């Protein structure tokens, strides 16, 4: 689902491992022309593109040089100072310069626009801004960089041939880095702007600094993929400091007040996919007829996200004319893009037919076990989105009749059989989905029509174990034949036997969630097994479940006993993934800043599942205690850092870096869940007897208001304020800024100390005195602490106390009807904390 317009692979490629390794597959031998790979008639044939690919190869490519002394070049908030040296420019293409190299003595300065971004930088260098010295700087751009330099009074004609040769070598090194290590096609990105000459252009610089090393400072008005829709990014691709150091919007957007996470920078909108897919073994042969419309004028180059091993054969217009496209080698800079014969009128629908095929997107993982690796890029997707471009999908599949295929949407008619093939058709029937997909294999189906929700629930389990589990069986059998006592029953393992358990979990989940969030807009939900043991994913109407979830408790306990782990994930994965039908699909997210709502709300939904299915308050509290520990405790996976200290939940997967490890998982899921849990507990009506009515009303309203939309954190905040209760109205203005600024946009988590005494008072009453101290937070941080007392008939809610900053609030001489058996705060894990100590007598 990630985009590749600019530097996504630079940010992640050097230190984040791939989820799935790929086995090499036989490929046609490409015909290489210069640096252009030609695998189809119209692939990479555009003359302008070919000129871009070979321009830096020319001996005199950097013969145009100037001498600079104390020249300052400002690129948004980044400032380059060229104290002394030489800048050589790459010869222009179509009258436009696209590259330059500085050799000499220079400095780079960057101060981010806010405290959150300053803190982000401090994770890497223990400072809130960057000051770096460099002796060489490679720049790639389509903006006015050359004019800025040449028009400066601090630049004068000069330079020599030797400088031009060295500049060429340095530039070629970075081109090779982009192409071979990060698999990014810079020529394609440049081409997009050359075909849209009225764009302001992008700027990228490679800063091989003396202190911090491999830094990249990038600006792209279209948005930078990994941090979309933000347009400025500083990142490192060094082994020990890899990741995004800071990212933000252009200065002019802050000035205009338009710097936000929900800005839509799409240059086009896909409104429909008509996909015809043939499956031959692991080979996919696909034709996608896209209906789309431009959102920007004068655009001729259209980038797409398409899995790199799916090789395009042709792109045709509505009049069946073949047109040029870009797609280099799958092992290098394989970014796919289409060159239109002429710019299309914004808002006017047009169609493109793209035919492609490949053998690495679908993998065989055991007899009748297949896994689709590129879940959102097995078809051409829009890279200018946070997740996917919402569109209608009509899907046709042709595949061996011995297998079963399940897809998103609803089945159209009945499956047909033509010789050895089945023909299966599916449609979203006018409903726009962010993504579409399918699961495929030798499945056994179990289903039920749920009379409460009206949903058809289906479970598809593989008849055979995946190879991974069969290998474990073989190892156990070999050990036992050699006389070892393994204490396992792996010989009898099966996943199809667990289908009924998965079906029951799905049925309970949709009933609970429908009650709290409203009924789904879909007719069915399919729970399907996949040959990945530690990975679950949910697409609209289609859930991909790890095969361990289909195994019995005995086998899971044995397996995790061997591995020294627990099986808690498998007990919760169905509930979590089903919740994504609401959170992620019925309502999506606008950017990485808002993805916490999808994963966090799904994780919160799991707690509802535990509460209503397990019906055990201890298990409910244990779940929240586990979430709390994930947020506050340092682990080897988080490189010894306490997750909450790294940044707010709105930083999303940006939190994952070489310095912090897989820390985002410990924030987006549990803290996102805890935020919603705290709102639920604040809205709970203890005294009026309506319980969760306020919360249910709010969540139903959220779904209805934003049905089939991508939402921002601010959209959710407005819904919370619409349903604010008197207790939550801490500031008296009907706003929830106090909560969102502290718990969502902030990175503090408080520690609490609660001290109290009870004594005998007049008339047989008990006098209560207490004080609550909050510590470890900023001066404006606000908590709303609950207080409970047990007078012999269970805990009774007393009220909530607002505490601001590091302070102590006292409750003096309060008369109680009798002495409480227990006094508690946070009785139901009401409030996230690093520690709560209670001392009473």
N, C-alpha and C positions, 0 to 999 in steps of 0.2 A: 503493500500500500504506500510505500515511500516513493518520493519523486527523485528524478535524476537530472533536473535542469541545471543544477550547479555543482555542489560539493558534498552531496550526501555520503558518497563512498569515502571521500577524504576523511570525514568525521568519524566513520565507524570502521572502515576497512582494516585499519592497522591493529586493532586490539579487541574487536568483538567477533567471536567465532560464529560461523554459520550454523544454523539449526540443523540443517541436513547437508551432509557431504554429497557430492555428485560423482557418480561413476562415469568415466569417460565413455562416450558413445562414438561410433563411426560417423564421420562427417564428410561431406563432399570436399574435395580439395579446392580451395578458393583460387581464383586468378588474381594476382596482386599487381596493381598498377600504381607505381610510386608507393604512397602510403595508404592507398585506398583499396579496400577489399571488395571484390565484385563477385557476388554469388547469385545474382539474378539480373535480368535485363535492365531494369530501371533502378537497381541498387547502387547508390553512391555515384550516379552518373552525372549529376548536376555539375556543369563546368565551374561555377563559382565555388562549390564545395570542394572540388578537386584542387582548385587553386589554393584554397585555405589549407588543405592537408599537406601540401608540398612546399608552401611558401618559405618556411624556415630552413628547408634543405638547400636553398640556393646559396652559392658561395658569398654573394654580396648582399645577403638578406638584411644585414645590420650595418650597412655602410653609412647610414645617415645618423650622425652623432653630434651631441653638443656637450660642452663643458659647463659644469654647474658649480656655483660657490654659494653656500648658505641659502639655497633655494628651498622654500617651504611649500609643500603641496598638501592641501587639506582635502580629505576624502571623508565627508560627513564628520564624525567625531574622531576619526583617525587622522593624525598629523604626521607627515613624513618630512624630515629635514635632511636635505642632501648637503652636508657640510662642504664636501669637495669631491669631485670625481667626474665621471663621464656617463652620459645616458645615450644609449644607442637604440634607434627605433626600427622595428620590423617594417619592411617595405609594405606600403598599403595595398589593400585589395579592394577593387571597385572604389578607389579614392578614399578608403577608410582605414586608418591605422588600427591595428589590433594587438600590438605587443611592444614592449620596451624592456630594456635591461639597464640597471644602474650598477656601476662598479666604482667603489670609492669608500668614503666614510659617511655613514648616515645614521639617523635615529628615527625610531617610530614611537609615537605617544598615543595612548588611547585612554580616555576616561569615559566609562559608561554613563548613561543618563539617569540611573537611579540606584538606590542602595542595594536592591536585590541583585542587580547585575554586578555591582562592585563586589558583593559577597561571593558571587559566582567565580569571579576572577581570583579571589583570595584563596580559594580551595587549591589552586595550582601554584601560586607564587607568594602567598601570604601578604598580598597587597591588593588594594581596591582598584588599581589602575596599572597599565603596562607602559614601561619605558624600556625600550630594547635598542641596542646598538647592532648595526649590521655593516657588512662590507660589500654586499651584493644584494640586489633586489630584482626579481623577475616579475614583470607585470603583464597581465593579459586583460584586454578591455575592448569595449566598443563605445565608450564615452569620450569625452573631450580631453583625455589625459595628455595627449601630444600637444594640443593647442595650449593647454595650461602651462606646460613646461616651456615650450618654444617662445611663448609670448611673455615669459617672465624676464625681468631685467637682470635676473641672476643666472641666466643661461646665455651662452654665446657659442657661435659656431666653432667647431674644432673636432677633436678626436682623431683617432688614427686607425689604420687597417687592423692592427693587432687587437685593439679594443673591440672592434666589430666582430672579429673571429671568436674572441672569448665570450662576447655577449651571445653569439649564435650558439655556442656550446652549452652555455648555462640555460638558455631558453629551451634548447632541445632536451636537456635533462628533465626539465619540468613537464614538457610535453610527454615524454616517455613515462614519467611518474603518473601522470593523469591517465594515460592510455593503458599501461600494463599493470600498474599496482592498484589503482583506484577505479579502473575501467570506466572512465568518464570521457565522453566525446566533447572536448572543448570546441572543436571546429563546428560541430553541430549547433552549439549554443551561440557561437559567433554568427553563424549563418542565419539563425533566427532573427537577429537584429539587422543584419544586412538586407534581409528581405522585408524588414519593417523599419525603414530609415528614420522615421520620426520618433522612435523610442529614445529615451535619454541614455540608454546603454548601461552596461555593467562594468565592474572593476574588480579584479582579483590580483592580489600580490602575495608572493611567496617570500616570507621573511626568514632567512637563515641567520638567526640572531646569535649573538655571542653568549647571552645568558640563558635563553629559553629554547633556542634551536628552531625546530620545524613548525613555524607558525604560518597560518594563512589568514589574511584579512580580506573579506569579500563584501561587496555591495551589489545587490541586484534589485532594481525597482520592482521586478515581477515577483519577488519573494524568493528566499533561499530554502530549498527543499526540506532540509532537516528541521528547520525552525520556522517554516511557513506559518503565517504570512509575513514574518519579520524579514527585513531586507538587508540587515547588516549583521555580520558574524565574524568573530575571531575564534579560530580553532587551532588545535595542535594535532599533528599526526605523528608526534614522537611516541615512542613505546611507553614511556613512563608518565607522560602528561597528555595523552591523547584524549580528545573530546572537545566539546564546545565550551570555550572559556566564557564567552558572553555573546548575546544576540539581542538585537533591538530594532526598532523601526527607524526610518529616516528622520533626521532632525525636523524637517518641514512638517512631518505628520504630528510630531509632538507639539509643534507650534500651532497647528491647526486644530489640535484636539482630536485627531482621527487615528491616533496610534492605539489600536486595540487588537484583540485576538480573533475577531470575527470578520475582519476585512476580507472580501471576496476578490481575489486577484486573478481568477480564471480568465484566460483569453478566449476560451470557447466552452460550450456546454454540450455534453452528450445527452441526448434525450431518449435514445433507444438503441439497444443492441439486438440484432437478429442473428443469432449464432447457430451455425450448422457445424457439428463436430462429429468426426468419425474417429473411432478408437480402433487401432490395429496393434495388438500387443501393448507396448507402452508408447506407441507413436500416436500423436494427436494430429489430425488433419482438419483445419478449421477455416471456415469462412465467416467473417463478421461484417454484416451490413450495418454501419453506424449512421444513425440520424443525428445531426448535430447543428449547432448554430454558433456563429462567432459572437463574442461579447465585446471584442475590440475591433477597430477598423484597420484596414490596410495591412492585414496579417496574411502572409503567404506560407510561412513555415509553422507546422503544428507538431509539437512534441507529444509522444505517448509513452506510457509505462507499459512495457511488454517484456515478459520473462526472456532473458537473453538467449536462451537456447531454442526459443520458438522463432524460426527463421521465416521472414516474410518473402513470399514469392511474387506477389503483385499487389498494387493498390490501384483501384479504378474509380473513376468518377461516375456520376449517374448516366452519362452517355456512353459508358463502357470504355472510355479512353484510359489507357495505362498512364500513370504519372510517376514522377521520380520520388524516391524515398531514400532515407538514410538508415543504414543498419550495418555496422562493421562486425568484425569477428566476435563470436559469442564469448571468447576468452579474453577479449580486450574491451574496447570502447563501443559496446553494442547498443547504445541508446538509439531507440527507434523514433523517427520523425518523418513527416510527409511534407513535400513541397507542392503547394497548390498551383495550378496554372495561372490563377489570378486570385486576388483577395476577394473573399466573400463578404456580402453585405451583412453587417451585424443584425442579429435577430431574425434573419431569413434562413429557414431550414434547408440543409443540403445533405447529401449522402456520400459516403465513401465505402467502398467494398474492399476489405483487406483479407487476403488469403495467406495463410502461413501454416507451418507444421514443425514438429520437433519430437524427439524421443527422450528428452530428459525431464520434461515437466511432470510426467506421470511415471511413477516408479513401482516396480514389482517388489514387494517385501515379504513374499511367502506365497504359497499356493492360494490363489483367490484373494490375496491381500494386496491392494494397490493404494498408493498415496499420491495425491495431487500436491506437488510442492508449492507452486506459485498460486496461492489461494485467490489473490485479487488481481494478478497480472497474467492469468492464462488467456485473457482477452485484452485488447488495447484499452487502457484506462487513462484517465485524465491525471497528469502529474501535479496539476495546480489545485490540489485539494488536500485536506487533512487526512481523509480516509479513502473515499471514492466519490465519483461523480454520480449523483442519484439519477437513475434512468429506468425506463421500462426494459424488461428482458423477455425475449422469445427465444427459447432454447430447443434445438433439435439435436438428438444424439443417435448415432448409428454405432452399434457395438455387438460383440459376440453374444449370441442368444443364451449361452450357458451362464452368463453373469447378470447382475442386477445393477441398475443405476438409479440414484435418487438425486434430485436437483432442487434448487430453490424455486419458490413459486408453487403453482398448482399444475398437476398433470392435465394435459389437454387430450381428451378422448382416451382411447385405450391403446396400449402398445401394439404395434404391428410387427409381424415377423416376415422378413424377406430373405429367403434362403437361410444362411447361417447368421444373419444379423437381426437384431431387434431395432426398431425405430421408435424412439420415445420422445415425446414433445412436452415441454413445460412452458408456462407463461406466468408473468407477474400480473397479468390481466389489468393493465392500466395503473398499477401501483409502482411508484418509483422506489428502487432499492439502491443503496450505496454500493453493494457488491452482489455478485451472483456466483454460484459454484455448484459442484456436484461431488458425490462420492460414488465409488464404483468397486465392485468386487463380487465374490461368491458369498452372498448374504442370505441369512434366514430372517424372515420378517415376523415380528410380533406387533400387534396393534390393538388399540382400544379407542372407541368414540367416547370422549368425556362429556357426560350430560350436563356438568356444571358450567364448563367454559365454552362448550360447543366446538372444541378443538378435536381434530383427529390426531391422535398421538401414535407415532410409529417408532419401532426400534428395529434396527438392522444390525445383526451380529454376524461376524464371519464364521463360516463353518469350520475353517482350519485356523490353527494358531499361526501368527506371523513367525518368520524365520528366527527372530530374536528370542522368542520363547521356546521354540523347538531346540535351539542351541543350548538353552539352559537345561531342558529335559535330557538332552544327550549327555551333557556334563555330569548331571546327577546319576544317570544310569551307568556311566563309565566308572564313577566313583564308587557306587554301590556294588558293581560287579568286581571291583578290586578289594571289596571287603569293608569299605567305609560305611558308617551309619550316618546318614544325612538327616534323618528325622523329617523328611519331606514326603509329600504325596504328589510331586510334580508330574508323575506319569499320567495322572488322571485329569490334568488341566484342560479346561475348556472355557471359551468365552461365550458361546451361544447359550450356555446354561444360565448366564447372568442377565439375559435380556429382560426377564420379568422384573428383576430388581430395578434395572435402569428405567423400565417403563413406569413402575410404581413411583420412583423418585421424580420422574418428569411429570407425572399426573399430579402428585402432591404439590410440586413447585408451581405449575401453571395455575392451580386453584388458589394457592396462597397469594401469588403475585397479582392475579386478576382481581382479587379482593382488595389488595392494597393500592394497585396502580391503574386498574381498569383493564378491560378485556383487550386482547390482541386484535390487530386488524387482519390477521392471517386465518386461514382455515385449518392449517395443519402445522405440526412441528415434528420433524424426524430426528431421532437420536441415532447416529450412525457410528459404528466402530471404525477406528483407523489404526493402522499398524505403527503408531507412535505411543510409547508407554507413558510419557511424561508431558503430554501436550494436548490441551483441549482448545477448541475454537468454535465459535458460533456464527453462522451466517443466517440471514433471514430464512426462517422455516427449516433450517438445516444445521444440525449440531454435529460437529466432529468430536467424538469422544475417545480418550485414550483407552487402549484395549485393557489396561489394568482395571478400569472401572467396571468391566464386565466379568471380572474374576470373582470368585467367592472369597469370603473373609479368611478362610483357612489358608488358601494359597497366597493371598496378599500378606497375611501375617508371617507365613514362612519365608516369603521372598524378602520382605522388609526386615525380618529378623536377621537374615543372612547379610543384608546390606547395611544393617545398623540404623535403619530409619523408621519412620512411622507411616501409617496409611491414612492419615487425616485428609490429605488432598483428595484421595479417591472417594472418600465418603462425602465430600463437598462439591466435587467437580460438576456433577450433573446439575445441582441446584444453581451453581454459579453460571454455567453456560446457558442454561434455560433462561436465566434472568437477562441475558444479553438480547433476547428477543424484544425486551422493553428498552434496555439501556445499551445503546450502540446501534440499534436498528430502527425501532419505532421512533426513538429520539437518538440522534447522533451527536457528534461534537464538532466544533468549528475549527479547532487547532490543537496542537499538542498541549497548550495551556489548559484545555478543557477536557482532555481525555480521562482525567481523574474521575469524572462523573460516570463515564461508561464502566470502567473497571471497579471503581469504588462503590458505585450503586449496586453493581452485580454482586460484589462481596457483601455489602449490607444485606442484600436480598437473601444471601446464604444464611445469615443470622436469623432472619424471619423463618426460613425453612427449618432450622434447628429448633427454634422456639416452638413452632406449631407441630412439627412432626415428632421431635424427641420429647417434648413436653416436660423438660427438666431444666429448671432455672440454673442449676449448677453447670450443665452443659452449655447453656446460653452464656453464662458469665465466663466460663472457660474459653469459649470462642473469642469473646472480646478481650480477655486477658492475653490470649495468644496474639491477637492483632496489635494490642498495645506493645507487647514485647518486640514484635517485628519492627515497630516504629522507633523505639527508643534504645534498643540494644545493638551494640556493635558486634559484627561477626566477621569471619574471614572473607565471606562473600562481599561484604561492604568495605573491605580493606581496612577494617578496624575503626570505621567511622560510624557514629550514631546517625542513622538515616535522617532523622528530623532536623539535625543540625546543618545538613548540606544545603537545603533550600526548601522553598514552599512546594506543596503538592502541585501547584500550577506550573512548575518547571517540567513536569512530565518526564518522558524518557530522556530528556537532556541531562537528567541527574546521573545517568550512567556514563562514567568516564574511566580512564585508566587509573585515576586517583581514587575513585569511589566504588569501583566494581559494579555489581548488579544492584545498585541501591534503589533504583526506581521501583522495582518490584516491592520493596519494603515501604514504599510511600504511596504510590498510586492506588494500590489495592487496599491496604489496611487503613491508612489515614483518610483516604477518600471515603471508605466505609464508615469510619468513626465520625467524620463530619456529619454525615446523614443520620447516624445513630444519635448523636448529641441533639440534633434538631428534633428528632422523633421524641426523645425523652423530655425535651423542653415543652413540646406541644402536647404531651400526654395529659389528658384531663383526669386527675386523681379525684377531684372533689365533686365534679358534676356527673361523674359516672359514665361519660361517653368514651373514655379510654383513648383509642387511636383515631377517633373520628376526625379531629383537626388535621392530623398528619395524612390520613387517607385522602381527605378532601384536597389537600395541597398537592399530593403526588398525582392524583387523578387529573387535577387541573393542569399540572405541568405537562403531562402526556397529551391531553386534549389541545392545549394551547400551541404546542410545538410538534404536533403529530407530523411524522415524516419530514422533520426538519433537523438541521444540525444546529446545536445550541451552544451558547457560551456560558461561562460561569456567571456573568452578569444577568443573563436570561433567568438562570435559576435563582439568583438573588432577588430578582423582581417578584418571582412567584412566592418566595419565602416571605417577602415583605407584604405581599397581598394577603397572606394568611397569618400574619403575625398575631401572637396572643399577647394579652396584657403583660404577662411575666417576661416575655421576650423583648418587650419594648423598653429596653434598658435606658436608652437615651431620650425617650419621650417624644421622638419625632417620627415614629413609625418606620424607621430605617433599621437595617441589619448590618450597617457598616461595621459596628463594633465587633460582630461575630466574624464576618468575612475577612476583615482586615487582620484580625488576630489569628484565626484558625485556618483560613484558606490561603490568603495571600502572604501570611507571615510564616516564620519558621521557628517560633518559640513554642515550647510546651511547658506548662507550669509544674512546679512541685508544691504540694499543699501540706500544711500541718494543722490539725484540728485538735484543740484542747478544750475540755469541758469539765464542769463539776455540777453535781446535784446536791441539794441540801434541803432539809425540812423547813417549811415555811408556815405561816399562820393558816389556820383553818384546815390543817392536814394536807395542804398543797405542797408540791415540790418546787423548789426554786432552781432554775437552770441558768448557769452562766457559761459562756463559751466564747472562743475566738478562733477565727480561721485566718491563717497566714498563707499568702501566695508569694512564691519566689521564683527566680530564674527566668523572668520575662522582661520585656521592655516596658517603659513607663505608661504606654497607652494600651497595653494588652488587657483585655477584659474577659473574665470568666463568670459564669453563672452557676454557682455551686448549689447542688440540692442537699436538703437535710431530711433524714428519715428518723423516726423513733418507733420502738416496739413497746406497746403498753400491755403486752400479753396476748394479743390477737394477731400478731404479725406486724411487719413494718408498715408504718403509716407515713405518708408523705406530709411534711410540715411546710415546706416552702423552699424558695431559692434565694441566694444571696449573691449580689453582684460585687465582684472584687476587681479593682483596677490596679495594674502595675504590681510592684513589689510592696505589698502593704498587708496590714492586719485589720480585720473587722471584728468588733466585739458585739456579743449579744448578752446583755446584762439584766439580771433579776427578772427573768421570764417565768411566770407562774404556770406550772403544769398541773393537770388534774391528778396525776399520780407519778410515782417514780418510774421512769422508763427502764425496761429490762435491757434495752440496747439502744444506742444512738449511733447512727451511721451517716456518712456521706458517700456518694458514689456507690449506692447499694446495688445498682443494676448496671455498673460500669458506665454511669451516666456521662462522665466527663473524662476526656483524655488527660493523662498526667504522667510525669516521670516517676512520681512517688507520692503516696498519701500516707501520712502517719496520723493515727488517732490515739489520743491519750485522754482517758476519762475516768472519773470515779464518782 
